[in-house]
Each structure stands twice: as C-alpha cells, then as structure tokens.
Amino acid sequence: MLLLQIKGLEARGAVTIGMLAERLQIRHHSAVELVDRLVKRGLVARRRDDGDRRQVVVTLRPAGETVLRRLALYSLAELRTEAPAATGHTAPARP
C-alpha cells in the first residue's frame, strides 16, 4: 500500500513521510518504520528535502517500481478471473 501511495503522490511533487502518514491515516513514527523497512529491502530511497531539512523525501527505486508493476499485473489477472464469478457474469469468449 505504501508503494502505491508513493507512486500516486509523485505527480504532485516531493513525497514526504508526513504526507504518507496522512494518506495512510497512521502516526508519523509508524510511517517512518514502514519506510525504513522498504529502504532495507531496496524498494525506496529517503533523503532530506533540499528546501526544508526537517522534511524527509521518499522516492521509489527501480526495484520498488518492479514490485508495484508485478502487484498491479497480479491484481488485474485476479480481477479477470474472479470478478465474473463474484458478479455472476461470464467473460465473453475470445475469437
């Protein structure tokens, strides 16, 4: 979930730990712990903001982008197979 939030917020500019905590509705120190875990796994990078040294900016690393892409593909595949069963509809036959 954290990777997805980082990806979604990137378009608005620098993503800070405070922003992530707010979006995930968790405490700041909990967001720090989550980011620390992802840093250790090489999925995100963290650095001090150039303009405000109190802020910590979080960015996706290539490995994080890869994990996020895989999760998205898995979710799409699951929707294709499970959604018709859940709604009672069958997928149209492909030619």
C-alpha positions as CSV (number, residue, x, y, z in Angstrom):
1,M,0.0,0.0,0.0
2,L,2.9,2.4,0.8
3,L,4.5,1.8,-2.6
4,L,1.2,2.7,-4.3
5,Q,0.8,5.8,-2.3
6,I,4.3,7.0,-3.2
7,K,3.6,6.3,-6.8
8,G,0.3,8.2,-6.7
9,L,1.7,11.2,-4.9
10,E,4.8,11.6,-7.0
11,A,2.9,13.6,-9.7
12,R,2.2,16.3,-7.1
13,G,5.9,16.8,-6.2
14,A,8.1,15.5,-3.4
15,V,6.6,12.8,-1.3
16,T,7.3,13.2,2.4
17,I,6.9,10.9,5.3
18,G,4.3,13.3,6.7
19,M,2.3,13.1,3.5
20,L,2.4,9.3,3.6
21,A,1.3,9.2,7.2
22,E,-1.6,11.4,6.4
23,R,-2.7,9.5,3.4
24,L,-2.4,6.1,5.2
25,Q,-4.0,7.6,8.3
26,I,-1.2,6.4,10.6
27,R,1.1,8.1,13.0
28,H,4.3,9.7,11.7
29,H,6.5,7.3,13.6
30,S,4.6,4.3,12.0
31,A,5.2,5.8,8.6
32,V,8.9,6.1,9.4
33,E,9.0,2.4,10.4
34,L,7.3,1.4,7.1
35,V,9.7,3.5,5.1
36,D,12.7,2.1,7.0
37,R,11.6,-1.5,6.1
38,L,11.3,-0.6,2.4
39,V,14.7,1.2,2.4
40,K,16.3,-2.0,3.9
41,R,14.7,-4.0,1.0
42,G,15.9,-1.6,-1.6
43,L,12.4,-0.6,-2.7
44,V,12.5,3.1,-1.8
45,A,15.1,5.8,-1.1
46,R,14.9,8.5,1.5
47,R,16.7,11.8,1.7
48,R,16.4,15.2,3.4
49,D,14.5,17.8,1.4
50,D,16.8,20.5,-0.1
51,G,14.5,23.3,0.8
52,D,13.4,22.2,4.3
53,R,15.9,19.9,6.0
54,R,13.3,18.9,8.6
55,Q,11.4,17.0,5.8
56,V,12.3,13.5,4.6
57,V,11.5,12.9,1.0
58,V,10.7,9.3,-0.1
59,T,11.2,8.1,-3.7
60,L,10.6,4.7,-5.4
61,R,13.7,2.9,-6.5
62,P,13.7,0.7,-9.7
63,A,13.1,-2.4,-7.5
64,G,10.1,-0.7,-5.9
65,E,8.7,0.1,-9.4
66,T,9.1,-3.5,-10.4
67,V,7.3,-4.8,-7.3
68,L,4.5,-2.3,-7.8
69,R,4.2,-3.3,-11.5
70,R,4.0,-7.0,-10.6
71,L,1.3,-6.4,-8.0
72,A,-0.7,-4.4,-10.5
73,L,-0.5,-7.2,-13.1
74,Y,-1.4,-9.8,-10.5
75,S,-4.4,-7.7,-9.4
76,L,-5.6,-7.3,-13.0
77,A,-5.3,-11.0,-13.6
78,E,-7.2,-11.8,-10.4
79,L,-10.0,-9.3,-11.4
80,R,-10.3,-11.0,-14.8
81,T,-10.7,-14.4,-13.3
82,E,-12.6,-13.7,-10.0
83,A,-14.8,-10.7,-10.9
84,P,-17.1,-12.7,-13.3
85,A,-17.7,-15.3,-10.6
86,A,-18.4,-12.7,-8.0
87,T,-20.9,-10.8,-10.2
88,G,-22.5,-13.9,-11.8
89,H,-21.3,-12.8,-15.3
90,T,-19.1,-14.8,-17.5
91,A,-16.4,-13.3,-19.7
92,P,-17.1,-13.1,-23.4
93,A,-15.4,-15.8,-25.4
94,R,-12.4,-14.6,-27.4
95,P,-12.4,-15.3,-31.1
